Amino acid sequence: MGFNKEIPFDEAWLKKVSIDLRQLDAVLHHLISPHKVTGQNRIVWAIKALTLTDLTTLAGDDTAANVSRLCQRAAFPFPVDCLADLDPKTQEKIHTAAVCVYPSRVGDAYRALSAIGKEKVVPIAAVATGFPTGQYSLESRLKEIEFAISQGASEIDIVIDRSLALQGRWNDVYNEIVQMRRVCGTRAHLKAILAIGELGTMENVYKASMVAMMAGSDFIKTSTGKEGVNATLQVGLVMIHAIQDFYRRTGYKIGLKPAGGVRTVNDAIAWLTLIKETLGPEWLQPELFRFGASGLLDDIEKVVKSSLC
């Protein structure tokens, strides 16, 4: 998994942005509606969704024990007998894309994964920079990134300062993310959480996406999961358009991470279909697409166990 690089801020990329909501809905209906996934294909897509999931716990009552259970589940999501018909190499690939925790719990996650020999298999992502609000000094936000990396995180999910975005201070948004990117360096991949439910307009979603990518984000992520509106297919399509535009201009492939509201296999399949039909099948890998979810694995387990166990 490579690293994106910051490029100079170009305000011209943010001009003449206009989003037609009815057109978005029409495109989504055209792309998603014809695709009905049933039978064995549904099982295949469910397992695919699992391997693209950042299994997450971001609760105020998280403990070392909770995090340990999360890591065990991420590394071994199904009973061994469910996968008995698969060859060992395939079995080894069936785990979540990462676990995602608060910075203070990264050490717990690293110890838990090390205890089962999976610390190099399941990456640790940490939310940082004053998650979920971002309403902290830049100095403290940057230190939080450094702390999370020092504890074992190899992925950092930062939050942008929505107050800057709402004021149209896009250069300031860019400059903050650039500094976060530089702290990560090549030690950790950076995912920029846009918190789309607090950006006000779809035009701002597009602009925030573009600015985050210019600043060196490896992924753009819809939400913290704490806002009133989280990952919707409409918002996803706007972010996809930004990713496509950025790729055409720079040749850099940026990942997408919907988070919040993706709870069922049907939800996941809709997203996977959208990605396949827009960005293409090459984006359906952990390096370029993730789900941020705490409850999705529950439904994946039900679907897979009903067929394989």
Buried (B, 14 or more C-beta within 10 A) or exposed (E): EEBBEBBEBEEEBBEEBEBEEEEBEEBBEEBBEEEEBEEEEBBEBBBBBBBBBBBBBBEEEBEEEBBBEBBBBBBBBBEEEBBEEBEEEEBEEBBBBBBBBBBEBBBBBBBBBEEBEBBEEBBBBBBBBBBBBBEBEBEEBBBBBBBBBEBBBBBBBBBBBBBBBEEEBBEBBBBBBBBBBBBBEEBBBBBBBBBBBBBEEBBBBBBBBBBBBBBBBBBBBBBBBBBEBBBBBBBBBBBBBBBBBBBEBBEBBBBBBBBBBBBBBBBBBBBBBBBBBBBEEEBBBBBBBBBBBBEBBEBBBEBBEEEBE
